[in-house]
Amino acid sequence: MSVKNYIIYSFCLITNLVFSQFNNLKFENLDTYNGLSSSTCVEIFQDKEGFLWFGTIDGLNKYNGYEFEIFKSVLNDSKSISNNRINAITEDNEGNLWVGTNNGLNLFVKEKNNFIRINLYRDLSLANGTQKIINDLFYDSINNTIWVGTNNGIIKINLGDDSINIDNYKFSYYINDQTNPNSIDNNNVNVIVKDEKDIIWIGTNGQHLNRYNYKKNNFDRVLIKNNRSYELNHIPKRVFIDSDGDFWIGNDLSNLILWNTKQNTFKHISVVDKNTPILDMFQDSKGLFWISTDAFGLYLFNKKDDVVELQQHIVNDFSDPFTLPNNKPSKIFEDNKGIYWIGSYDKGVSKLDPSNYAFGHYYYQPNNLNGLNQKTVQSVLEDSKGRIWISAYDGGMNLFDEKTKSFKHFSRNPNLRNGLSSNKILYTFESHDGFIWVCTLDGGVNKFNPKTNTFDTFLHDVKDSLSIGQSSVWSGVEDNKNRIWFGLRTEGLSLYDPLTEQFSNYKNTFAKENGLVSNSVICTFIDSKNRLFIGTALGLNVVDLNQLDEYIPKDIKFKLIKEKGLEGGGINYVTEDHNGNIWIGSDNGVFKLDSTLHLLNSYSSQNGLPNNLVVGIKEDDNYNLWITTKSGLSLLNPQTHQFKNFNAHDGLQGPEFQSKSIEKTKNGRIIIGGINGFNIFQPNDIKAPSLVELQPQITNFRLNNKIVVEGDSINGRVLLNNGISKIKDLNLNYDENYISFEFVALYFDNSEQVQYAYRMQGLDNEFINLGSNRVVNLSNLEPGNYTFEVKASITGDWDSAKMAFINIVIAPPIWRTWWAYFVYFIIGALILFAVIHYYTLKIQEAQRHELDQKQLQFFVNVSHEFRTPLTLILNPVNKILANFNNDPEVTKRSATSIQRSARRLMHLVDQLLDYRKMDAGMSPLQLEKGDIVKFSHDIFALFKDLAKKKEIDYTFESTSKSIKCLFDFDKVEKIITNLVSNAIKFTNNEGSISVTINTSKEKESKSTFTLFKGRKLNRYIEIIVEDTGVGLDKEQQNRIFSRFYNVDETKSGTGIGLNFTKGLVELHGGKISLDSKRKKGSKFIVKLPLDVNSKSKKVENVKNEYLINSMKAVEYNMIISNDNVSVDPKKEKGIKVNKDLPVILIVEDNKELRVHLKNDLKDAYTIKEAVNGKEGLKMVKKYYPDVVISDVMMPKMDGFEMCKLIKTDLETSHIPVILLTARTLAEDRIVGYDNGADAYLSKPFVINVLRSRIDNLLLAKNIPSTT
């Protein structure tokens, strides 16, 4: 056998395999219902971008696999197509489309989406004629010319360098001239073709072929030799050049002329026996000839050595939904993916995809007596003998004979005693003995014997408790003990005993624990571990059959699988893979459980499933899973978790598959049943969509909901200078920010499988999955730079998917440009300066006001601090003068009070003078060499007696016995004195105070600039004073070192002590810090530079009264701040109280003043004491005194508030109140009188004046005075 013959033989074999394997070709039809402008299509063309163009008798159609874009002639619109009857389509090198119509030639500019009407005849007389029918077009890409075949000869148009510029076109006209043998032989030009030598041939109504001579620019005629007439006169004559370079001439399939150009022989060819009009001739990429005929369908044949062999005659079968739509195919076209498109008269366009035939499809054909007997295949089964049983709902059982492609039917016959009980079959399965069990909707269960073709029926009998629980049986399975478990529609589970042929029924009841989760059983399955799985409408139950004690148990405990997603949902299918994992198809997707029934994985539409309603799962021999759903078929790779989805366009029976209608045959094929028959296929034969690489294209751009094309003027400028699919940069104004993009990835194999994802860089970080949506709307885009990116994929592998993109720049408005921002910056800076200046003035004013208030408070405090001691000086002096030489004890006590008060005043004066000197810079640092440990200990020791009086644990610690260094003795003494005296002052009895001296090292930056990060090691002396006193909160800690700040205004003090201390530390070049907690205590840490190198100064040794006065001041504070009014009960009992004396209540926090007043008044009055306003109020309500004498500034409750409460209480409002205070301003007096005070005495006061005020108030109450 020659190589050529072998190739031809192989080709014929492949062709037969492709088109004859299943005896049925599946055509998908597109007509006006799908959007085609007309059901008569006479021309098909695919452009360079991959779009299909369909020329109809009513418009031009552009098809992208989803929808049609229609172009029609519009009255008075010169940019529309000139006529709706499309006869020919071609494309030039620049991608422009040339369209021939019944009324002239049109150039379609894709970028502008409009037409240019070509004036073919210009100034010739034919320009005004009506005969402008274009019969054929041919583009010569080598010479950049368009050949136009008309009824008035042929026209050649040289396009020049710019095919859109019609002014540059050069026209050449060729018509028949009877006197010129080098003219065309007839003016009716039907066909323009080009041979393998790039020679143009013209076919006309004449008896010649016309060969174009490039050199002479004329034609050479070739006579068509024939022995008999070969033309039908009612249709044009066809000329076709095949892949061998031979010419086929004619329009009758029974009488064609074959011109063998190599042998230069003409031969009559009869493919059929009778006249068959030819509408189109086509040879596909495999060499097969396709002939479309008028009313006789399609003919497919091969040519071998000028001998024709008919392969197939395809005609319409009205009972076949996938047949050729009619017998009038007009045009045959094979696209760049090998898909065939057949235009027709009256039926639109049909698609034929040879790759789909891997899914063998068998379906119901009403007129086929040996075909499937109903449309919906509810159950599929291969029995132990390899026979395939197809159960059609409402049709019964069908035994499939693959050799003859026929079916033997077993349907219900009421006249047969042992026949099928119902045609409404839901499920079939085979038992170990070869019987086939048929579960029906309304006829119970049937036991079918394939040998005798007889059925035994088991129906529910309400009178027989041992009958099956319900006649609606949905599933069944046999266990290893030959028992059969049936799932019932609403009555739970029935167990068949093959020995007695009786049933035991199990159903859920509300009172029963461990029962079925639902009585609606959908599926049953037994795995390799002998576990029975019961899928119900509300979840999955499991029974370990190995644990059943009885052959027919009376009761069964059902275990409920409580994994997420399975509870409460319908379980439609259960199966087991080769690793023992359990796979579950449910209403919520697919679930994978391990052998211990714990969830491993779950899959849903979010992972790639076409639909979450899963009705079947089968593992193939490659260990992949085939999953049937209500929206198609899925192939899952359990290793990669990737899905490949298939639908009706891939050759499947339809979009929906039926529950449990899936089977794997012994030879590894998969059978799946659905609403339109069933598919049977070998998984290895299925085309893998993952090999397809899709290139998305941006097809449309809309601005403010209006399509924008090349050349459109938007806001006075041309926005697009090219088609949107070709441009890469788009510039928009700020108010052009509502945009949308349309895009498409051409995949005519199955466009529904294409998924899209987009990202708008500048807005989105990740791609957003759009599914099958092909439009993205973007609104309210801020000015800036963006990139719109779109990807297309059929597998969801976005990382490897190709991308189309366009860069978008949205310009800012004039008020948001850089120079506008610069102006704003200048204006803002000026405004900010003005605001800062204004607020600075305000803040300075507020600070001045705050300072004034602090100074006022300071002077009030100082006044109080001075006036109280002065009171205790003046009154004792008067007493000494009054009792001179009479009572030495009174004189001594008064002198002691005078001394303490004078020292207190001296301490205050010293403190104020030292503070003022430091504040004015008049206290320079005077360094002396000394031992700071011994120095500090000496100061510490002076306060021991004071600490002992308060029972304070008072300790001194030092890490070194001696630290010799240079320091200012005076200032360090004041620092330690202030800190220790404060600690004693604010530490309660039985507390603790520690003073610690040590050295420390600390790294500090040499420069304040972070650029210079050199650091040096400094040594410090640490003075730490730690107590367990009242402690400070955060706000107090922030203000503790502020000038005039007093932590407790009820305690004595000026509020400058710690600020003074901080100034002394900083004067020394050191720093002070605080660590404190409220009610826990405080720790003051002073760090002074350890200076051993500086020169010491000779300082005059002046006796320092500051330390002594500080100690006395602390002692004074301890004396006056004793809050306890203690009276020995025994002494109190021994005191004779004169009940006739008026009762005076003294409320004063200063103990010495309180005792002084008591001693001066006790001879004339009965005295009661209180240390603060709160205690005083209690004493008032207890003793109801005749007069109350109270200080104003006191802890817990001041005198003003106590006075107000006394005067506003009906029971105590009659009691006179005298206020004693150092606050002498008129405003303070007004506050006192507003609160109900009867008298207001300023400190210092004379005791006799106080007595007079008391007597006057008593007299006003008619109480006799004893003075």
Secondary structure, 3 states (H helix, E strand, C coil): CCHHHHHHHHHHHHHHHHHHCCCCCCEEEECHHHCCCCCCEEEEEECCCCCEEEEECCEEEEECCCCEEEECCCCCCCCCCCCCCEEEEEECCCCCEEEEECCEEEEEECCCCEEEEECCCCCCHHHHCCCCCEEEEEEECCCCEEEEEECCEEEEEECCCCCCCHHHCEEEEECCCCCCCCCCCCCCEEEEEECCCCCEEEEECCCEEEEEECCCCEEEEEECCCCCCCCCCCCCCEEEECCCCCEEEECECCCEEEEECCCCEEEEECCCCCCCEEEEEEECCCCCEEEEECCCCEEEEEEECCEEEEEEEECCCCCCCCCCCCCCEEEEEECCCCCEEEEECCCCEEEECHHHHHCEEECECCCCCCCECCCCEEEEEECCCCCEEEEECCCEEEEEECCCCEEEEECCCCCCCCCCCCCCEEEEEECCCCCEEEEECCCCEEEEECCCCEEEEECCCCCCCCCCCCCCEEEEEECCCCCEEEEECCCCEEEEECCCCEEEEECCCCCCCCCCCCCCEEEEEECCCCEEEEEECCEEEEEEHHHCCCCCCCCCCCEECCCCCCCCCCEEEEEECCCCCEEEEECCEEEEECCCCCEEEEECHHHCCCCCCEEEEEECCCCCEEEEECCEEEEEECCCCEEEEECHHHCCCCCCEEEEEEEECCCCCEEEEECCEEEEECHHHCCCHHHCCCCCEEEEEEECCEECCCCCEECCEECCCCCCCCCCEEEECCCCCCEEEEEECCCCCCHHHCEEEEEEECCCCCCEEEECCCEEEECCCCCEEEEEEEEEECCCCCCCCCEEEEEEEECCCHHHCHHHHHHHHHHHHHHHHHHHHHHHHHHHHHHHHHHHHHHHHHHHHHHHHHHHHHHHHHHHHHHHHHCCCCCHHHHHHHHHHHHHHHHHHHHHHHHHHHHHHHHCCCCCCCCEEEEHHHHHHHHHHHCHHHHHHCCCEEEEEECCCCCEEEECHHHHHHHHHHHHHHHHHHCCCCCEEEEEEEEEEEEEECCCCCCCCCEEEEEEEEEEEEECCCCCCHHHHHHCCCCCCCCCCCCCCCCCHHHHHHHHHHHCCCEEEEEEECCCEEEEEEEEECCCCCCCCCCCCCCCHHHHHHHHHHHHHHHHCCCCCCCCHHHHHHCCCCCCCCEEEEECCCHHHHHHHHHHHCCCCEEEEECCHHHHHHHHHHHCCCEEEEECCCCCCCHHHHHHHHHCCCCCCCCCEEEEECCCCHHHHHHHHHCCCCEEEECCCCHHHHHHHHHHHHHHCCCCCCC
